[in-house]
Amino acid sequence: MAIVAGALNARLLPNGTVETSFTPKEGVVLRPMLAKNLDTAEQDFVNHYHLKPIDTSAFCARIRRDGTASVPVAL
């Protein structure tokens, strides 16, 4: 299976929804995925993007604090 390196980007919208997108290093932007809140998005980070729970907690804390965050991932 091919591994695609890129960045996982997440943004907290004013209504509490979290918009998540994966941007491969090749520069193609894929359609964003929406989660109804940060708790649901946290499950997506673990299940779909294979982040470790400890990394996911830190990622969510940055999203909560700054409203947006990005982390390198390989899928």
N, C-alpha and C positions, 0 to 999 in steps of 0.2 A: 504494500500500500504506500502511495506517495505521501510525503510529509510536506505540507505547505506552511511556510513561516510567514508571519504577519503580525498585525496588531489587533487586539480586541479593544474596541472603543465603546464606552458606555456614557450615557448622558441622562440625567434626571430631569424630567420635564416638570413644569409647574403643577400639573394635576397628579403627580406622584408616579406616573408611568415612567418606565426605564426603557430607553431606546438603545439597543445594542447592535453593533455592526462589526464585522470582521473585514479588515483590509489587508489583503496579501501584499507581499513586498513587490509584486509585479505591478502594483498600482491600480488594479481593478477593484472598484468598490462594490460590494455585494449589497443586496437589499437589506435594510435593517430589520431586526426582530424586536418586537415590543413585548414587554412584560408589564403586568398590571401594577406591580409595586416592586420595591427593592428586595423583599424576601423571595418573591417568585423569581426575580432575575438572578439571585444568588444560587438558586437551584439550577437554573439554566447554565450558569458559569461552570458548575461542577459537572453536570450531565452532558451538555452539548460541547463545551469548550475544554473539558478535561482539566480545569484548574484544580489544584489541591485545596482542600477546605481552608487551610491556614492562609493561603494566598488569596482565596476568595474573600475571606473576612477583611483582609487588608485592602483589597480592591474596593469592596463595598463601603468601607470607612472613608476612603478617598472620594468616592462618588457622593456620599452623604455630606462630607465636608466641603468639597469644591464644586459639586454639581456635575462634574465630568471627570473622566479618568481614562487612561489607556494603559494596556499591559501587553508585552510581547508574548505571543503564543505560537505553537506549531501544531497544526491539525493533520 
